Amino acid sequence: MTAENAPHGGQSGLAATALAAMGVVFGDIGTSPLYTVREVFGGHHPVAVTPDNVLGILSLVFWAMTITVSMKYVLVITRADNKGEGGIMALTALALRTANASPRVLWLLSLLGIFGAALFYGDAVITPAMSVLSAVEGLEVITPLLKAYILPITVTILVLLFFFQRNGTAAVGALFGPVMMLWFATLGVLGLWNVLQYPEVLAAINPWYAIRFFVDNQGLAFLALGSVVLAITGGEALYADMGHFGRRAIKWAWFAFVFPLLYLNYLGQGALLLHDPKAIENPFFLLAPSELLLVPLVVLATAATVIASQAVISGAFSLTSQAMQLGYCPRIQVKFTSEREKGQIYVPNINWLLLLSVIVVVVGFRSSSNLAAAYGIAVTLTMMIDTILAFVVVRALWKWNWTYAALFLLFFVIVDFAFFSANVTKILDGGWFPLVLGLSVFALLSTWKLGRKLLYEKLQSESIPLDAFIESLATGGPQRVEGTGIFMTAEPQGVPRALLHNLYHNKILHKRVVLINVVTEDVPHVPDDERVRVETLSAGFFRVFVRYGFKDDPDVPRVMDLCATQHGLRFEMMETSFFLGRETVVTMPISRRSRMAYWRQILFTWMFRNADTATAFFKIPPNRVVELGAQVELS
């Protein structure tokens, strides 16, 4: 079932799903009016507040939202669902299904996907800092006396937000949609009030004003794109969160509610600037027709930015979990915060690292205007990667002819590259931060993937064929003892290293030996009736093949229950022992050649030693586990 065809219970169900989507999907892009116009006309490369410039910028904002968000993401890329799931991991998995592609092409596509995923963590740090800080800065509009309290209040809100993560979002999730609906309605009402005063701004929808702005300003217009892009940051979330709500609900919420109200607010800010250019100090909050409305507006804006931040934090948790399942990240602790919704998870290590990074960003940049210089470059690069991967999908999987596929690639890459290149000018002003953070995460993910590959090859080269080992038992062998021995193995055709070590040290073998091989597929979920396959071998040996999707939660005791109910292979836990290999990776001397750079060896060794145990990851009862260690040197 695709995201387009997912059931929604008729029109009422669609409306309810679209309302819920507002709290998660549109939080980031929905808070962009807080800072976009102010940054264009009062940021690091300010545009003069003239009628032509205001109409030109408003036209650029409209067409940026139309081309990038509406056309590219909502109408095209959201059709590329991996069994209903979206996001760059799902898009990468689809692109890697390209038939007859060379290993080098697949490797490059995989690297693009990993790099795009790594850049998301930069966005996960910048978004909470930027959005909450810009909302709290509304206090300065109420009275300049509150300026000194902006940073402490911002940090306090962010600390509370991250501390709340351990409780999960289920308790407040029902409030997200209504609060964001009120937020978007407020955006529309404030915008409409000012547009009615100066309706001439409606002409900005005409693309001629955007073209004339470029002709008249040239170099400055190019720099202005670096601020205009703030209006579409969060557009990629439409695709990333598709699995929660379905394409249809997201499409209707965007076109029928979010897009019109968002742009109406931008038009209102433009109308305000035409009337009072000095309003550029904070055009969003000055939209309020009365000072009495400022305090509730600041409170509502803060609530909206907290919701937007919650969505991106949850996205970082989900991405980390997917990366672990696909073998790009070492095992770390994941806690499930809802008994009903398996997608609601909490990853403590990521949570505290994000909090530390966000506080450093807020204290270091000190204002949303300074943060705007760091915001955008990671998002635009991710959007360009999405376009390239989507081109592979529409050409290789959807079978578009070369002309249409090339036009798709050319059109959207030109737009994406224009925004990205405009943001490159921000690197020295703070844009380096999300790039450095993204590259650091990319180094971690790629190093872990390469290290695991080399480790697997090393262990496989030293393994003994399982068939030959079982045949040798017929001619005599170790003493067989009562009970069941379960061995986790990455190579089902070979004898697990833990089994050989057990024989070497204990000189015994259980009467029933079960080898469990776990594989993660490039699909989000695998149903229970397709999860387990049991193969009966001779001499009391069994092979159990287990399949998980990259969003499933590994659970070996659950697998044992499925073996019993579906295949008749029953286990008595008190008579079962789990034998796990506990390898210790040793770094090769720098003088010896290796397929892994020395710095990567050190990094992989550190990650390997600090990874969560297989016992916790697979939910194996710890009192039934025997770990057998060995040193391994990567070649």
Residue pairs with C-beta under 8 A, 6 or more apart in sequence:
1 83
1 84
2 81
2 83
2 84
2 247
3 78
3 81
3 84
3 85
3 86
3 242
3 243
3 246
3 247
3 248
4 79
4 81
4 246
4 247
4 248
6 84
6 246
6 247
6 248
7 13
8 14
8 16
8 17
8 246
8 248
8 249
9 16
14 248
14 249
14 252
17 245
17 246
17 249
18 245
18 249
18 250
18 252
18 253
18 256
18 257
19 177
19 178
19 181
19 253
20 173
20 176
20 177
20 245
20 249
21 177
21 241
21 244
21 245
21 249
21 250
21 253
22 30
22 176
22 177
22 180
22 181
22 184
22 253
22 257
22 258
23 173
23 175
23 176
23 177
23 178
23 179
23 180
23 307
23 311
24 176
24 241
24 244
24 245
24 311
24 314
25 237
25 238
25 241
25 244
25 245
25 250
25 253
25 311
26 180
26 184
26 234
26 237
26 238
26 253
26 254
26 258
27 176
27 180
27 234
27 237
27 304
27 307
27 308
27 309
27 310
27 311
27 312
28 127
28 131
28 233
28 234
28 237
28 308
28 311
28 312
29 69
29 231
29 232
29 233
29 234
29 235
29 237
29 258
29 262
30 180
30 183
30 184
30 187
30 234
30 258
30 262
30 304
30 308
31 131
31 134
31 135
31 234
31 301
31 304
31 305
31 308
32 230
32 231
32 232
32 233
32 234
32 262
33 187
33 231
33 262
33 265
33 266
33 269
33 284
34 131
34 134
34 135
34 284
34 301
34 305
34 368
35 130
35 134
35 230
35 284
35 368
35 369
35 372
36 61
36 227
36 228
36 230
36 231
36 266
37 57
37 266
37 269
37 270
37 273
37 280
37 283
37 284
38 280
38 281
38 282
38 283
38 284
38 369
39 227
39 230
39 369
39 372
40 46
40 47
40 57
40 224
40 227
40 228
41 47
41 48
41 49
41 53
41 57
41 273
41 280
41 283
42 280
42 281
42 369
43 227
43 369
43 372
43 373
44 369
44 372
44 373
44 426
44 429
45 220
45 223
45 224
45 226
45 227
45 425
47 53
47 57
47 217
47 220
47 224
49 273
49 277
49 280
51 274
52 209
52 212
52 213
52 216
53 213
53 217
54 201
54 204
54 270
54 273
54 274
55 201
55 203
55 204
55 209
55 213
55 270
56 204
56 209
56 210
56 212
56 213
56 214
56 216
56 217
56 221
57 213
57 224
57 228
57 270
58 201
58 204
58 209
58 266
58 267
58 270
59 204
59 205
59 206
59 207
59 208
59 209
59 210
59 213
60 210
60 213
60 224
60 225
60 228
61 228
61 231
61 263
61 266
62 204
62 205
62 263
62 266
63 207
63 210
64 228
64 229
64 231
64 232
64 419
65 231
65 232
65 235
65 259
65 262
65 263
67 412
67 415
68 232
68 235
68 383
68 412
68 415
68 416
68 419
69 232
69 235
69 238
69 254
69 259
70 254
70 255
70 259
72 383
72 386
72 387
72 390
72 412
73 235
73 236
73 238
73 239
74 238
74 250
74 251
74 254
74 255
75 251
76 390
76 394
76 408
77 86
77 91
77 239
77 386
77 390
78 86
78 238
78 239
78 242
78 247
78 250
78 251
79 247
80 86
80 90
80 91
80 94
80 390
80 393
80 394
81 90
81 242
81 243
81 247
82 90
82 91
82 93
82 94
82 522
82 523
82 524
83 523
83 524
83 525
83 549
84 242
84 243
84 246
84 524
85 242
85 243
85 524
85 551
86 239
86 240
86 241
86 242
86 243
87 239
87 240
87 241
87 242
87 243
87 319
87 322
88 113
88 116
88 117
88 120
88 236
88 240
88 382
88 385
88 386
88 389
89 113
89 117
89 319
89 322
89 323
89 326
89 550
90 243
90 524
91 113
91 239
91 386
91 389
91 390
91 393
92 109
92 110
92 112
92 113
92 114
92 116
92 117
92 389
93 522
93 523
93 550
94 389
94 393
94 397
95 109
95 113
95 389
95 392
95 393
95 396
96 106
96 109
96 110
96 113
96 522
97 396
97 397
97 522
98 105
98 106
98 109
98 392
98 396
98 397
99 396
101 109
101 396
109 389
109 392
111 446
112 385
112 388
112 389
113 385
113 389
114 328
114 442
114 445
114 446
114 449
115 385
115 438
115 442
116 381
116 382
116 385
116 386
116 389
117 319
117 323
117 328
117 445
118 438
118 439
118 440
118 441
118 442
118 445
119 378
119 379
119 381
119 382
119 385
119 434
119 438
120 315
120 316
120 319
120 378
120 382
121 316
121 319
121 354
121 437
121 438
121 441
122 378
122 433
122 434
122 435
122 437
122 438
122 441
123 233
123 312
123 378
123 379
123 382
123 434
124 312
124 313
124 315
124 316
124 354
125 354
125 357
125 358
125 361
125 434
125 437
126 361
126 371
126 374
126 375
126 378
126 433
126 434
127 233
127 234
127 308
127 309
127 312
128 158
128 161
128 305
128 308
128 309
128 312
128 313
128 354
128 358
129 154
129 158
129 358
129 361
129 362
129 365
129 371
130 368
130 371
130 372
130 375
131 305
131 308
131 309
132 154
132 157
132 158
132 161
132 302
132 305
132 306
132 309
133 150
133 154
133 362
133 367
133 368
133 371
134 305
134 368
135 298
135 301
135 302
135 304
135 305
136 150
136 153
136 154
136 157
136 298
136 302
137 150
137 282
137 367
137 368
138 282
138 284
138 285
138 294
138 297
138 298
138 301
139 146
139 147
139 149
139 150
139 153
139 298
140 146
140 147
140 150
140 282
141 281
141 282
141 285
141 286
141 294
142 291
142 294
142 295
142 298
151 362
151 363
151 366
154 362
155 359
155 362
155 363
157 302
157 306
158 309
158 355
158 358
158 359
158 362
159 355
159 359
161 306
161 309
161 310
161 313
162 313
162 351
162 352
162 354
162 355
162 358
165 313
165 317
165 346
165 351
166 335
166 337
166 346
166 348
166 351
167 337
168 337
168 338
168 344
168 346
169 176
169 310
169 314
169 337
169 344
170 337
170 338
170 340
170 341
170 344
176 307
176 310
179 300
179 303
179 304
179 307
180 304
180 307
181 257
182 300
183 300
183 301
183 303
183 304
184 257
184 258
184 261
184 262
185 261
186 297
186 300
187 261
187 262
187 264
187 265
188 260
188 261
188 264
188 265
190 265
190 268
190 287
190 288
191 261
191 264
191 265
191 266
191 267
191 268
191 269
191 287
192 264
192 268
193 268
193 287
193 289
194 267
194 268
194 269
194 271
194 272
194 287
195 201
195 202
195 264
195 267
195 268
195 271
197 271
197 275
198 271
198 274
198 275
199 271
200 274
201 267
201 270
201 271
201 274
202 267
203 209
204 267
204 270
213 221
213 224
214 221
214 222
217 224
222 421
222 422
223 422
223 425
224 422
225 418
225 419
225 422
226 376
226 419
226 422
226 423
226 425
226 426
227 372
228 419
229 376
229 379
229 380
229 419
229 422
229 423
230 372
230 375
230 376
231 266
233 375
233 376
233 379
234 308
234 379
235 383
236 379
236 382
236 383
236 386
237 311
237 312
237 315
238 250
238 254
239 386
240 315
241 250
241 311
241 315
242 250
243 343
243 524
243 551
244 343
265 284
265 287
268 287
269 283
269 284
269 287
272 279
272 283
272 286
272 287
273 279
273 280
273 283
276 286
279 286
284 301
285 294
285 297
285 298
285 301
288 294
288 297
313 351
313 354
314 344
316 347
316 350
316 354
317 334
317 345
317 346
317 347
317 350
317 351
318 343
318 345
318 551
320 329
320 332
320 334
320 347
320 350
321 334
321 345
321 347
321 551
322 550
322 551
323 329
323 445
324 330
324 331
324 332
324 334
325 520
325 548
325 549
325 550
325 551
325 552
325 554
326 520
326 522
326 550
327 448
327 449
327 452
327 520
328 445
328 446
328 448
328 449
329 444
329 445
329 448
330 448
330 607
330 608
330 610
330 611
330 612
331 611
331 612
331 613
331 614
331 616
331 617
332 347
332 349
332 350
332 611
332 612
333 347
333 348
333 349
333 612
333 616
334 345
334 346
334 347
334 553
335 345
335 346
335 347
335 348
336 342
336 344
336 345
336 346
336 553
337 344
337 345
337 346
338 344
342 551
342 553
343 551
357 437
361 371
361 374
361 433
365 371
365 374
365 430
370 430
371 430
373 426
373 429
373 430
373 431
374 426
374 429
374 430
374 431
374 432
374 433
374 434
375 434
376 419
376 423
376 426
376 431
377 420
377 423
377 424
377 426
377 427
377 431
377 434
377 435
378 434
378 435
378 438
380 416
380 419
380 420
380 423
381 420
381 438
383 416
383 419
383 420
384 413
384 416
384 417
384 420
387 409
387 412
387 413
387 416
388 409
388 413
390 408
391 405
391 408
391 409
394 400
394 404
394 405
394 408
395 402
395 405
400 408
423 431
424 431
427 435
443 603
444 603
444 607
447 596
447 600
447 603
447 604
447 607
448 604
448 607
450 596
450 600
450 604
451 585
451 596
451 600
451 601
451 604
451 607
451 608
451 634
454 595
454 596
454 634
454 635
455 583
455 585
455 632
455 634
456 490
456 491
458 632
458 633
458 634
458 635
459 490
459 491
459 497
459 583
459 632
460 491
460 494
462 497
463 491
463 494
463 495
463 496
463 497
464 494
464 495
464 500
465 493
465 494
465 495
466 492
466 493
466 494
466 495
466 515
466 537
466 541
467 493
469 495
470 537
470 538
470 539
470 541
473 509
473 539
474 538
474 539
477 509
478 503
478 507
478 508
478 509
479 507
479 508
479 509
480 508
480 509
480 510
480 511
480 540
481 508
481 509
481 510
481 511
482 510
482 511
482 575
483 510
483 511
483 512
483 575
483 576
483 577
484 510
484 511
484 512
484 513
484 514
484 571
484 572
484 575
484 576
484 577
485 499
485 502
485 509
485 510
485 512
485 513
485 514
485 576
485 577
485 579
486 514
486 515
486 516
486 556
486 576
486 577
486 578
486 579
487 496
487 498
487 499
487 513
487 514
487 515
487 516
487 578
487 579
487 580
488 496
488 498
488 516
488 518
488 578
488 580
488 581
488 614
488 618
489 496
489 515
489 516
489 517
490 517
491 517
492 515
492 517
492 543
492 545
496 515
496 579
496 581
497 581
497 583
497 628
497 630
498 579
498 580
498 581
498 628
499 509
499 513
499 579
501 581
501 628
501 630
502 508
502 509
502 579
502 626
502 628
503 509
505 628
510 540
510 577
511 540
512 540
512 542
513 540
513 541
513 542
514 541
514 542
514 543
514 544
514 569
515 541
515 542
515 543
515 544
516 544
516 546
516 556
516 559
517 543
517 544
517 545
517 546
518 546
518 548
518 554
518 618
519 545
519 546
519 547
519 548
520 547
520 548
520 549
520 550
521 547
521 548
521 549
521 550
522 550
523 549
523 550
524 549
524 550
524 551
524 552
525 549
525 551
525 552
526 547
526 548
526 549
526 552
528 562
529 566
530 547
531 546
531 547
531 548
531 559
531 562
532 544
532 545
532 546
532 547
532 559
532 562
532 563
532 566
532 567
533 544
533 545
534 542
534 543
534 544
534 545
534 563
534 567
534 569
535 542
535 543
535 544
535 545
536 542
537 543
542 569
544 559
544 563
544 569
546 559
548 554
554 617
554 618
554 619
555 618
555 619
556 578
556 618
556 619
556 620
557 573
557 619
557 620
557 621
558 619
560 571
563 569
563 570
563 571
564 570
564 571
573 621
573 624
576 624
577 624
577 625
577 626
578 615
578 620
578 621
578 624
578 625
578 626
579 625
579 626
579 627
579 628
580 614
580 615
580 620
580 625
580 626
580 627
580 628
581 627
581 628
581 629
581 630
582 627
582 628
582 629
582 630
583 608
583 629
583 630
583 631
583 632
584 609
584 629
584 630
584 631
584 632
585 604
585 605
585 608
585 609
585 631
585 632
585 633
585 634
586 605
586 631
586 632
586 633
587 598
587 601
587 602
587 605
587 633
587 634
588 594
588 598
588 601
588 633
588 634
588 635
590 598
594 601
594 634
594 635
595 634
595 635
596 604
596 634
601 634
604 634
614 620
615 622
615 625
615 627
616 622
